[in-house]
Amino acid sequence: MKQIDGGLCAPQGFKAGGVWCGIRKKNDKRDLALIVSDRPCTAAGMYTTNKVKAASVLVSREHLAASRCQAIICNSGNANACTGEAGLDAARRMARAAATALGIEPILVAVGSTGVIGVPLPVERVESAMPELIKSLSADYQGHSAALEAMMTTDTRKKETAIEFELDGKPVRIGAAAKGAGMIHPNMATMLSFITTDAAIAPPLLDSALRRAVRRSFNRVTVDGDTSTNDMVLILANGKAGNPPIEKDDANYLRFCAALEQVCINLARAIARDGEGATRLVTCTVSGARDEETAETLAKAVVSSSLVKAACFGADANWGRILCAMGYSGADFEPETVSVRFRSGAGEVPVCKNGASIPFSEELAKSVLSQEEIEIIIDLKDSGKASATCWGCDLTYDYVKINGDYRS
């Protein structure tokens, strides 16, 4: 598989666009996005595990019950969460407005929202902006970029990717965009991710492929320990690549799963790197575990630890915090066999062997941990060969500043 340009519009048959409709206070940034396929798609979705769910989540889950979708409309600046029946009505009105403008049924439209919780959504501004939003649609990177900007809140970097691979000699593409910088914690986060593909694939297999990919990507990323009300990952597959439909668990299905997982990992890493106030992407890989679940639990505990995150911000090789986080994770492992090392573009430094300290250069460790991307590599030397990787970021003063005046 290879990386390509185009994002959401890289696969055949997809257009995207975005405009400012007035939900956000200033018009210096788009706040309303639309993604549309020129034909109905097979679709699948995953949603927040938070018991408090935004209206957009409830409506989209309802609309995708039949595994069909053709368009996604999404706003930023207002989460439309904890807004009662009026919020549900607003989400349905968003779907109807897009459907009417596109000449399709409302049930074929999914809805996304992100922003401040507990504030009524001025849906009439969405409805008034539909003619301009339709005009903004284009089947190129410009359209993708406009839609992605309209999804973003406190994001400072774009989260986008697209890849191409082959299925039975046919080039197939997957494109994607995501937003998310804070309220990020497994499972999923205050993130929206929309994925498009021109692959032909049966609904049950698309659903299982998405669940598999999310488990190994978005469910392994954390910024601050908060899981939002609006988390959503949607994938639309319109079949325009012309590949023989994937209808069973065969080599083509596994190839599609691998490509989708890579797309989701690309976005998960980008979300962690852009954590609110973050200066470093922190990757933790645990190997030598008896099973993948154990490795994942341990890696998540490490990247979720506020003390580990703070040490990463200070470029402090305080590896004892890593073993501490592993110890309270609930996973079963032998502390006496654990080895830890740090790695980055500046080199590599082992700091712990068999659960105990070993001599190391503090100067080298400081240099290694001062890079923008750092790795914490843990070898359990346990009875198995399973491994897992999770992603997080450092914890800085700016995280508090950003969230201290989020509504202003």
Secondary structure, 3 states (H helix, E strand, C coil): CEECCCHHHCCCCEEEEEECCCCCCCCCCCCEEEEEEEEEEEEEEEECCCCCCCHHHHHHHHHHHHCEEEEEEEEECECCCCCHHHHHHHHHHHHHHHHHHHCCCHHHEEEEEECCCCCCCCHHHHHHCHHHHHHCCECCHHHHHHHHHHHCCCCCCCEEEEEEEEECCEEEEEEEEEECCCCECCCCECCEEEEEECCCECHHHHHHHHHHHHHCCHHHECCCCCCCCCCEEEEEECCCCCCCCECCCCHHHHHHHHHHHHHHHHHHHHHHHCCCCCCCEEEEEEEEECCHHHHHHHHHHHHHCHHHHHHHHCCCCCCHHHHHHHHCCCCCCCHHHCEEEEEECCEEEEEEECCEECCCCHHHHHHHCCCCEEEEEEECCCCCCEEEEEEEECCCHHHHHHHHCCCC
